[in-house]
Amino acid sequence: MADEMNQKQEEEQPIPLLTPHQMGRFQLSHRIVLAPLTRMRSYENVPQPHDVLYYSQRATNGGLLIAEATGVSDTAQGFPHTPGIWTKEQVEAWKPIVHAVHLKGGIFFCQIWHVGRVSNYGLQPNGQAPISSTDKPISSTDSYQHSPPRRLKTEEIPHIVNDFKLAAINAIEAGFDGVEIHGAHGYLIDQFLKDQVNDRTDEYGGSLENRCRFALEIVDAISNAVGGDRVGIRLSPFANYCDSGDSNPQALGLYMAEALNNYGLAYCHMVEPRMKTIGEKFHCDDSLLPMRNAFKGTFIAAGGYDREEGNKVVAENRVDLVAFGRLFLANPDLPKRFELNSPLNKYNRETFYSPDPVVGYTDYPFLETDS
Ligand SMILES: Cc1cc2nc3c(=O)[nH]c(=O)nc-3n(C[C@H](O)[C@H](O)[C@H](O)COP(=O)(O)O)c2cc1C
């Protein structure tokens, strides 16, 4: 009898990931966020009709979705068929996708990025060199060929900040509820933040304050343009993807978390230290807790989470929201599955980035809840 009562009590406990959270002006009904996921199905950098189904499949009433990394200008691309938001055509193409998410009550932020040196001549206008904080090429090799970058001149930097600002304005014009500035994973902003990459001698290099200047100028410009409560930022101080390590990631993460308090942002989104590269989880004793405690707004963590660990970190108040990447990619109804503690579909790496508009994209099955 006592056992039965205990079990009943356990069943009646709210599932931490499924409790509501007020994120500034947005009332979220649960804490399971769709992490930004590049899917390379936006042919010629234009979002496609098949994205309507993909995103609306993952939308829930009061759930936060973050769209895949979306280019801020014609120099921002590092991979084929990634979407942009710098042309009128792209803005128009995003509108039905955003509308479909809103019809289901979802809250939709657009992740905006510039890849900087994680690019090559073939992806740049007129075959020019990719831009960066540095002229040092990426030394590590992967399946993409990276061309040596051109170091941005100091006086060019305000133009790039402005590109981010215009992209954010465009995202709001497309209907998005806000933007997430992609400051993670070794792309342009991270190339300024990290001392393994940034070898500048002007006011954008050297000290921690100088290396963070570019990121904070972007945050400032976008917050002024669309309102800080419609802006989030993603950072990965501990990651070293594309040679983007830092000698003191704790200090970097903490400096940014504190500086971000000045802008009244919707959220700060950090990638767990154990994700040294995208998609690989390592054992790591570092923690995001000091940054979570320093940042006075909604804090999202991502990287290697499952239902159990997500519930744990929410219950312990170590995070407000948890972003799920691969699990949400393969389980369009992830919040429902977490609610019912149902088995999950397995993701298929082979189709993460393949251009097919259906296979590995919108054909992951939903739970059959009728049976
Ligand atoms: C296919 C794929 C695409 C990704 N694209 C992006 C992206 O566009 N922007 C970004 O910030 N992170 C991107 N990531 C990283 C994820 O957002 C997430 O941080 C990572 O998958 C770890 O979370 P997980 O263990 O829940 O999958 C990508 C990851 C995968 C697997």
Ligand as a Chemical Component Dictionary entry (heavy atoms), coordinates in Angstrom:
data_LIG
# 
_chem_comp.id                   LIG 
_chem_comp.type                 NON-POLYMER 
_chem_comp.pdbx_formal_charge   0 
_chem_comp.three_letter_code    LIG 
# 
loop_
_chem_comp_atom.comp_id 
_chem_comp_atom.atom_id 
_chem_comp_atom.alt_atom_id 
_chem_comp_atom.type_symbol 
_chem_comp_atom.charge 
_chem_comp_atom.model_Cartn_x 
_chem_comp_atom.model_Cartn_y 
_chem_comp_atom.model_Cartn_z 
_chem_comp_atom.pdbx_ordinal 
LIG C1  C1  C 0 22.998 18.718 -37.412 1  
LIG C2  C2  C 0 23.450 19.759 -36.443 2  
LIG C3  C3  C 0 23.420 21.094 -36.811 3  
LIG C4  C4  C 0 23.781 22.093 -35.911 4  
LIG N1  N1  N 0 23.677 23.406 -36.287 5  
LIG C5  C5  C 0 23.895 24.381 -35.381 6  
LIG C6  C6  C 0 23.629 25.740 -35.690 7  
LIG O1  O1  O 0 23.174 26.087 -36.794 8  
LIG N2  N2  N 0 23.887 26.668 -34.752 9  
LIG C7  C7  C 0 24.369 26.336 -33.507 10 
LIG O2  O2  O 0 24.584 27.222 -32.669 11 
LIG N3  N3  N 0 24.599 25.057 -33.178 12 
LIG C8  C8  C 0 24.343 24.077 -34.056 13 
LIG N4  N4  N 0 24.509 22.764 -33.700 14 
LIG C9  C9  C 0 24.765 22.440 -32.286 15 
LIG C10 C10 C 0 23.443 22.173 -31.562 16 
LIG O3  O3  O 0 22.640 23.343 -31.460 17 
LIG C11 C11 C 0 23.661 21.617 -30.138 18 
LIG O4  O4  O 0 24.336 22.562 -29.352 19 
LIG C12 C12 C 0 24.456 20.323 -30.195 20 
LIG O5  O5  O 0 23.844 19.399 -31.085 21 
LIG C13 C13 C 0 24.544 19.673 -28.824 22 
LIG O6  O6  O 0 23.256 19.430 -28.314 23 
LIG P1  P1  P 0 22.620 17.932 -28.336 24 
LIG O7  O7  O 0 23.551 17.069 -27.549 25 
LIG O8  O8  O 0 21.279 18.119 -27.669 26 
LIG O9  O9  O 0 22.507 17.508 -29.753 27 
LIG C14 C14 C 0 24.212 21.745 -34.606 28 
LIG C15 C15 C 0 24.272 20.395 -34.249 29 
LIG C16 C16 C 0 23.896 19.415 -35.137 30 
LIG C17 C17 C 0 23.925 17.967 -34.689 31 
# 
loop_
_chem_comp_bond.comp_id 
_chem_comp_bond.atom_id_1 
_chem_comp_bond.atom_id_2 
_chem_comp_bond.value_order 
_chem_comp_bond.pdbx_ordinal 
LIG C1  C2  SING 1  
LIG C2  C3  SING 2  
LIG C2  C16 DOUB 3  
LIG C3  C4  DOUB 4  
LIG C4  N1  SING 5  
LIG C4  C14 SING 6  
LIG N1  C5  DOUB 7  
LIG C5  C6  SING 8  
LIG C5  C8  SING 9  
LIG C6  O1  DOUB 10 
LIG C6  N2  SING 11 
LIG N2  C7  SING 12 
LIG C7  O2  DOUB 13 
LIG C7  N3  SING 14 
LIG N3  C8  DOUB 15 
LIG C8  N4  SING 16 
LIG N4  C9  SING 17 
LIG N4  C14 SING 18 
LIG C9  C10 SING 19 
LIG C10 O3  SING 20 
LIG C10 C11 SING 21 
LIG C11 O4  SING 22 
LIG C11 C12 SING 23 
LIG C12 O5  SING 24 
LIG C12 C13 SING 25 
LIG C13 O6  SING 26 
LIG O6  P1  SING 27 
LIG P1  O7  DOUB 28 
LIG P1  O8  SING 29 
LIG P1  O9  SING 30 
LIG C14 C15 DOUB 31 
LIG C15 C16 SING 32 
LIG C16 C17 SING 33 
# 
